[in-house]
């Protein structure tokens, strides 16, 4: 029996972390502890800088969810209601919702098909024709954007920069971690990211402004409920068991699908977000999730090295269709390995892979993902970004994580070559 290979099914959670989640679930008296959150901030600062300077200078703020970190990151930059914020197409609705929730206006920029990042020429056109306050720069699926060119344009047109590093923890530009130079950055430790604690985001303030202390004093975050904590910890435990037993007992396939429908686990994108309903999600990071993340920080570079090797192997065999950049200036981490096929071929190839127990991912198979987002709700006009729409219609995410073996990679190659 073939072992199932997933692009997006608990690809970073280990047996050790699942056991730790179980221990935390059985010790609710530890759920309000502050030390794990501080330890995590120190570990995060140490990974980026080699010391705890970011914590001592109050430049790291942990959040529970994505939209909260994005929204507060934009608010730190001091923009006003109805200001325009540039964001690339070929992105997630969570990014757009953070902008809309605070009464700002998204302004979409097309992408460069060789990197899936913001097209600098189209960005310049938008900056020339619109009054833009902030540019949100996304390092798509671990490929680093050309920050030198983007920063030069932002300086010319007096715009702030918010770097969305959700996919790119560990990536670098010219051997320096790119996000340490610009205004603010956000990082994700959500499920199926570089490392995972189920849900966790960090806001990193790179350039402190004159209202920094006042902004921190005014920041009010609520604690998540105990039910939310239980659901997050259950996710790490039960889905790990399901992952291990998936090929041994059909009951586990049925179980994890039913568990999702019964809302036993937290959703990646909530129904409210899909419908662009802007409820308040200003939640602080729960201590148990900080404890889970602490276990994984030491593995960032190890996991990224495995992803890069897998992508290089796939590119060497399928170079016509794999998005890959061979450059000494950009250290990309390839959270997903993107395969581009014609719109006609894509569903046939997806079916063929699934028939062989290989389950690809769907980031971003729509210009604003996921599929059921109504484009008019996010202020996007059809064909506003034609390259992004074309690439979205061609995209398949091949599995790419440290649990894969060289044998797994060559099995994928052999199937695709057929």
NORBEL-V439765 format. One record per residue. SS is DSSP state (a for helix, b for strand, c for the rest). BURIAL is I if it has 9 or more other C-alpha atoms within 8 Angstrom, else O. D_CENTER is the distance of its C-alpha to the mean C-alpha in Angstrom with 2 decimals. Layout:
<<SS	BURIAL	D_CENTER> <SS	BURIAL	D_CENTER>>
This chain:
<<c	O	32.65> <c	O	29.46> <c	O	26.48> <c	I	23.50> <b	I	20.38> <b	I	17.03> <c	I	13.81> <c	I	12.00> <c	O	14.46> <c	I	13.94> <c	I	13.62> <c	I	13.34> <c	I	15.87> <c	O	19.37> <a	O	22.80> <a	O	23.15> <a	I	20.13> <a	I	21.31> <a	I	24.73> <a	I	23.54> <a	I	21.86> <a	I	25.26> <a	O	27.12> <a	I	25.12> <a	I	25.71> <c	O	29.41> <c	O	29.60> <a	O	28.77> <a	O	30.87> <a	I	28.13> <c	I	25.46> <c	O	26.49> <c	O	26.77> <c	O	25.45> <a	O	25.75> <a	I	22.62> <a	I	20.49> <a	O	22.58> <a	I	22.46> <a	I	18.67> <a	I	18.72> <a	I	21.44> <a	I	19.71> <a	I	16.59> <a	I	19.12> <a	I	21.14> <a	I	18.40> <a	O	17.80> <a	O	21.47> <c	O	23.64> <c	I	24.91> <c	I	24.25> <a	O	24.98> <a	I	21.80> <a	I	22.88> <a	O	26.52> <c	O	25.79> <c	O	23.66> <c	I	20.69> <b	I	17.94> <b	O	17.24> <b	I	15.24> <b	I	14.11> <c	I	13.60> <c	I	11.17> <a	I	8.73> <a	I	11.62> <a	I	13.94> <a	I	12.27> <a	I	11.94> <a	I	15.44> <a	O	17.04> <a	I	15.66> <a	I	17.32> <a	O	20.35> <a	I	20.84> <c	O	21.45> <c	O	24.36> <c	I	23.98> <c	O	26.29> <c	O	26.33> <c	O	26.07> <c	I	24.87> <b	I	22.87> <b	I	19.27> <b	I	18.20> <b	I	14.88> <b	I	14.45> <c	I	14.90> <c	I	12.81> <b	I	9.90> <b	I	9.00> <a	I	11.84> <a	I	10.17> <a	I	10.23> <a	I	13.78> <a	I	14.88> <a	I	14.33> <a	I	16.66> <a	I	19.10> <a	I	19.40> <c	O	20.93> <c	O	23.22> <c	I	21.73> <b	I	21.81> <b	I	19.03> <b	I	20.48> <b	I	18.86> <b	I	19.03> <c	I	19.20> <b	I	17.44> <c	I	19.00> <c	I	19.23> <c	O	19.53> <c	I	16.12> <c	I	14.23> <c	I	13.84> <b	I	15.98> <c	I	19.65> <a	O	21.60> <a	O	24.84> <a	I	23.55> <a	I	22.00> <a	I	25.47> <a	O	27.14> <a	I	25.13> <a	I	25.90> <a	O	29.53> <a	O	29.93> <c	O	27.96> <c	O	27.96> <b	I	24.35> <b	I	23.39> <b	I	19.77> <b	I	17.57> <b	I	13.78> <b	I	12.70> <b	I	9.43> <c	I	9.23> <a	I	8.47> <a	I	7.48> <a	I	8.84> <c	I	11.92> <c	I	13.17> <c	I	14.65> <c	O	18.36> <a	O	18.29> <a	O	22.05> <a	O	22.96> <a	I	20.55> <a	I	21.74> <a	O	25.29> <a	I	25.05> <a	I	23.56> <a	I	26.40> <a	O	28.90> <c	O	27.94> <c	O	27.32> <c	I	23.64> <b	I	21.17> <b	I	17.73> <b	I	14.45> <b	I	11.85> <b	I	8.19> <c	I	7.10> <c	I	3.52> <c	I	4.25> <c	I	7.78> <c	I	9.32> <c	I	12.82> <c	I	13.05> <b	I	16.16> <b	I	18.45> <c	O	22.15> <c	O	21.59> <b	O	20.36> <c	I	16.96> <a	I	16.38> <a	I	14.87> <a	O	18.15> <c	O	20.17> <c	I	18.89> <c	I	19.18> <b	I	16.11> <b	I	12.53> <b	I	9.64> <b	I	7.58> <b	I	5.63> <c	I	7.84> <c	I	7.14> <c	I	8.69> <c	I	8.03> <c	I	5.65> <c	I	8.13> <c	I	10.19> <c	I	10.38> <c	I	12.63> <c	I	11.80> <c	I	10.76> <c	I	10.58> <b	I	9.47> <b	I	11.68> <b	I	13.35> <b	I	15.21> <b	I	18.33> <c	I	19.53> <c	O	22.54> <c	O	24.43> <c	O	26.47> <c	O	29.87> <c	O	28.68> <a	I	26.19> <a	O	28.30> <a	O	29.19> <a	I	25.58> <a	O	24.80> <a	O	28.04> <a	O	27.25> <c	O	23.76> <c	O	24.24> <c	O	21.72> <b	O	22.79> <c	O	22.44> <c	I	20.97> <c	O	23.76> <a	O	24.95> <a	O	24.22> <a	I	20.48> <a	I	20.66> <a	I	22.68> <a	I	20.31> <a	I	17.37> <a	I	19.80> <a	I	21.26> <a	I	18.02> <a	I	17.83> <a	I	21.58> <a	O	22.37> <a	I	19.54> <a	I	20.32> <a	O	23.94> <a	I	23.14> <a	I	21.28> <a	O	24.34> <a	I	26.90> <c	I	25.31> <c	I	27.82> <c	O	30.73> <c	O	31.18> <a	O	30.45> <a	O	30.44> <a	I	26.99> <a	I	25.58> <a	O	27.33> <a	O	26.35> <a	I	22.58> <a	O	22.85> <a	O	25.32> <a	I	23.34> <a	I	20.51> <a	O	23.23> <c	O	24.90> <c	O	21.81> <c	I	22.33> <c	I	18.61> <c	I	15.98> <c	O	14.31> <c	O	10.64> <c	O	11.86> <c	O	15.35> <a	O	18.44> <a	I	18.96> <a	I	15.69> <a	I	16.58> <c	I	19.98> <c	I	18.88> <c	O	20.89> <c	I	20.07> <c	O	20.91> <c	O	20.62> <c	O	17.61> <c	I	18.39> <b	I	18.10> <b	I	18.29> <c	I	16.70> <c	I	19.09> <a	I	20.95> <a	I	20.50> <a	I	16.70> <a	I	17.30> <a	I	19.83> <a	I	17.56> <a	I	15.04> <a	I	18.15> <a	O	19.06> <a	I	16.08> <a	I	15.81> <a	O	18.79> <a	O	17.17> <a	I	14.31> <a	O	16.62> <a	O	18.24> <a	I	15.22> <a	I	14.21> <a	I	17.89> <a	I	18.09> <a	I	15.26> <a	I	17.10> <a	O	20.41> <a	I	19.46> <a	I	18.23> <a	I	21.46> <a	I	23.52> <a	I	22.20> <a	I	22.64> <a	O	26.14> <a	O	27.18> <a	I	25.38> <c	O	25.05> <c	O	25.92> <c	I	22.83> <b	I	20.00> <c	I	17.75> <c	I	18.50> <c	O	19.74> <c	O	22.54> <c	O	22.77> <c	O	23.90> <c	O	22.38> <b	I	18.73> <b	I	17.20> <c	I	14.27> <c	I	12.32> <c	I	11.56> <c	I	8.66> <c	I	10.51> <b	I	14.09> <b	I	14.83> <b	I	18.39> <b	I	20.09> <c	I	23.15> <c	O	25.46> <a	O	24.91> <a	O	27.99> <a	O	27.02> <a	I	23.46> <a	O	24.52> <a	O	27.27> <a	I	25.12> <a	I	22.59> <a	O	25.66> <a	O	27.17> <a	I	24.19> <a	I	24.05> <a	O	27.84> <c	O	27.41> <c	I	24.91> <b	I	21.89> <b	I	19.12> <c	I	16.70> <b	I	13.39> <c	O	13.20> <c	I	10.09> <c	I	11.59> <c	I	15.20> <c	I	15.98> <c	I	15.90> <b	I	14.16> <b	I	12.52> <c	I	13.50> <c	O	17.11> <c	O	19.03> <c	I	17.93> <c	O	21.13> <a	I	20.75> <a	O	23.60> <a	I	21.86> <a	I	19.14> <c	O	21.85> <c	I	21.16> <c	O	24.36> <c	O	24.60> <c	O	24.89> <c	O	23.82> <c	I	21.40> <a	O	23.24> <a	I	21.40> <a	I	17.99> <a	I	19.88> <a	O	21.65> <a	I	18.70> <a	I	16.88> <a	I	20.17> <a	I	20.26> <b	I	16.82> <b	I	16.59> <b	I	13.91> <b	I	16.15> <c	I	15.55> <c	I	14.57> <c	I	14.51> <c	I	17.12> <c	O	19.08> <c	I	20.20> <c	O	23.59> <a	O	25.31> <a	O	27.28> <a	I	24.24> <a	I	23.19> <a	I	26.74> <a	O	27.09> <a	I	24.25> <a	I	25.97> <a	O	29.35> <a	O	28.25> <a	O	26.72> <a	O	29.82> <c	O	32.02>>
